[in-house]
Amino acid sequence: MDKSRFSSPRKQRGITTILIVLMVGLAVSVTVAATIYSLRGTQSQQLTTHSATAAQAAAWRGVEALRLYLLQVEKTVWPGWVGDDAKLVSGLGALGVRSAVVSSVQTAGTDLYKVTARVTGEAGVGSALTTATVEVVYDVVPGSGTPGTPEVCHSLPNAPMVFNGNLNYSGGSLEVVNPVDYENVVVAGDLTIGGGSSARISGCVKGNVSLSGGGITNNGHLHSEGDITINQMGNPSGTTLWGRNVSVGNGVSGGNYTAIKAGTYSAVVYSGGRAIGTAEVGGKLVATTVTGGIPWTQGNVVPFNSGRLVITLSDQSRFLLDLSKVTIDASSGAVTGAAASERLRDDRDKGPDNAVLPDALLFTSLSVAGGDASVHTVIAGQLWGQKVSVLGWNGGYNTLWAGGHIDMVSGTIGNLVGGGNMTVREARVTGSGRLAGSLSTPLANVLSEQAGTSPGLPGLPWCDARVKAVDAGNYKGVANYIFESVNGLPQLTVQHVKRADGSSIDGVYPLRNPSAVQLGVLQELMTCTNGNDQGCLNIRQGNGNWVLDGVQKMPAGVLWFDAAVAVRGTTMDLLNTIVNKGGDVALDSSGHRDLVAPNFAGASKVCGGAFYPSNLCASRSEFVTWEGSDSQGKPVTYTGLPIGNTAIIAEEGATMAGWTIRGSVMLGKQLATSGAIVTIHGSLTVGSNQRADTTITAGGISLEVPNGSGLNLLPVCGGGSSAIPSAPASASVLWSRYL
């Protein structure tokens, strides 16, 4: 399964089985459990010298994997393991291990244990099957301190579309069909939509937003940690705008807004009476702590009990505080329970590794950041900012709140609260109104000079635009067809592939001068160049790149390429995941069918053909299943490995023109589209490996969120934490022998 999970080496008593579940997508570069990360390069020279045969090598891989596991077993667990009861070890099959048993755990001194185990490796099939068994004794000294938690090697993207950089749409379309209950589009930089674009979005932006075309999805929202400036767009319906400053120009008339919000308090964070950092926080000021005149800007803040905010400590470490998970004293603003906050560890976090956020916090505002909310003629459920300006006629506002001054030409207000003065030409308040300052023109139902009046400020939304790096090498072990150049010669390595009768065709097939038998298999598998290249022997170009031209036959499964790959025309749907290590993926506009990831194609097509990927298929009619967890952490049985949910995984970028892609797309760098619209059934992540700006001038992207259970999961690791030992653990091989 494409995840790291295991029977936790913590606080277990009398166990009879040790379960080590491997991340299948790594194979050679394997991740074991929560604690065995990459075996790449970790096996000692002492062990590798024993690997005289493939079966022996597999056994020694198992010996090393078990050693790494033992390193992470908590100190408190070991006394319960002492004894001669056999403990079966499972989950090492992907390393070629047939069986492994811990036969004995004995004390050998204070905090020292001797662990005896037998590991059997195997290689080959049928009459060529060989095995080798190693008996090994480990010396183990448990560590102490804070244990780590496992990475989970399947995860949901932060949104159906994630752009790690600026997104500039000056033409073409952008839409998310069948949206879900979270952000549809996330942009880590600035978002600019020009007048020639028909883009309609809902989501969040780390930088500034500028709209002079397109629009916002009905009942959607546009949240920004920067400024939102709208000069022109299609009339919105049920839209929420929330940013540092928000300006809706006179080019937007009509439509309705759920809310328009702007502004936050710029605060010093205190703990135990000592200033420890800074934050921008929304909430209300405690009247007895306010200093200065009206409008209020300085004093202790009572944060709202929703949303998230970033705290930067004096040592430059950064923490994400979830206000819904802490306790907030409504009279003083004191916050408790903050110690459990997440450490961001982003590129702005320069703090030491052991930095911690105190449990008890207090936020004291020194000034207001942003807060300008400016509109012309709109209908809004709520208009809220520090300085509110209504510059047009005949708008309607169910609630109008201003932490400071209000400048209004005309409109109808339901409930009015202002922390400063109000200048108004003509307006009507149907409910009640209170102002801390003066009122330029008397209004019915409005009281001015009301001391202590202030609605506070909404704060800023926090936009989660984090991405996880793409390393194509991690997927080489789970690939079915590996196209690469070795010593300058092109070859295809086939792995985890069987014929319909169950016989394996795994092996290395040279694409230049294959033997007659090899050529026969290649010709059964693939046909390129509109039938003129049976076996696709000529797809490697002189520059080392790969071109799939006029594809008439291609087996289902995971295709892995060591250089740039271009697909130029197909007469069939490609039922594949394309993984690219060393260049861009190009899907050009030549006549083609669709690119369909295995799990989207269905088990009957992927597993029922003349050849099938045995690592993806449990049978000729079913995908493999695996145990995972849902967004609430509850156990779920999923069908189809996460690698089968992806259509393209590339360390570099991609160019696309007019394709329909059924499966998610993960790009390490940039995306370019041209010609007709690209339709993606899945998710799109751009810039996983480095910040990449995206400019769309024509064509565009239509993305449909899949409904199938688990189809949204991506084969990338996330979460987890490293152990912090006060005394490091050690586990070494004391002696070993072949049995």
Secondary structure as UniProt FT lines:
FT   STRAND          5..6
FT   STRAND          17..22
FT   TURN            24..28
FT   TURN            33..35
FT   TURN            40..42
FT   HELIX           45..48
FT   TURN            49..50
FT   HELIX           54..71
FT   TURN            75..77
FT   HELIX           78..81
FT   STRAND          87..90
FT   HELIX           93..95
FT   STRAND          97..107
FT   TURN            110..111
FT   STRAND          113..123
FT   HELIX           126..128
FT   STRAND          130..141
FT   STRAND          144..146
FT   STRAND          161..163
FT   STRAND          167..169
FT   STRAND          172..177
FT   STRAND          185..187
FT   STRAND          191..193
FT   TURN            195..196
FT   STRAND          200..201
FT   STRAND          203..205
FT   STRAND          209..211
FT   STRAND          215..216
FT   TURN            218..219
FT   STRAND          221..224
FT   STRAND          228..230
FT   STRAND          237..243
FT   STRAND          246..248
FT   TURN            250..251
FT   STRAND          256..262
FT   STRAND          264..271
FT   TURN            272..273
FT   STRAND          274..281
FT   STRAND          283..285
FT   HELIX           287..289
FT   STRAND          298..303
FT   STRAND          308..313
FT   TURN            314..315
FT   STRAND          318..322
FT   HELIX           323..325
FT   STRAND          327..328
FT   TURN            330..332
FT   STRAND          335..336
FT   HELIX           338..340
FT   STRAND          342..343
FT   TURN            347..348
FT   TURN            353..354
FT   STRAND          361..369
FT   STRAND          372..375
FT   STRAND          379..385
FT   STRAND          387..390
FT   STRAND          396..402
FT   STRAND          406..408
FT   STRAND          412..418
FT   STRAND          422..424
FT   STRAND          428..429
FT   STRAND          433..435
FT   TURN            444..445
FT   STRAND          446..447
FT   TURN            451..452
FT   HELIX           472..475
FT   TURN            476..478
FT   STRAND          481..486
FT   TURN            487..488
FT   STRAND          489..494
FT   STRAND          497..499
FT   TURN            500..501
FT   STRAND          507..510
FT   HELIX           516..525
FT   STRAND          527..528
FT   HELIX           529..531
FT   STRAND          533..534
FT   TURN            537..538
FT   TURN            542..543
FT   STRAND          546..551
FT   STRAND          557..561
FT   STRAND          565..570
FT   STRAND          576..580
FT   STRAND          585..587
FT   STRAND          595..596
FT   HELIX           598..601
FT   HELIX           603..607
FT   STRAND          611..613
FT   TURN            614..616
FT   STRAND          625..629
FT   TURN            631..632
FT   STRAND          635..639
FT   HELIX           642..645
FT   STRAND          646..650
FT   STRAND          654..656
FT   STRAND          660..662
FT   STRAND          664..667
FT   STRAND          671..673
FT   STRAND          678..681
FT   STRAND          684..686
FT   STRAND          694..696
FT   STRAND          700..704
FT   TURN            709..712
FT   STRAND          724..727
FT   STRAND          730..738
//
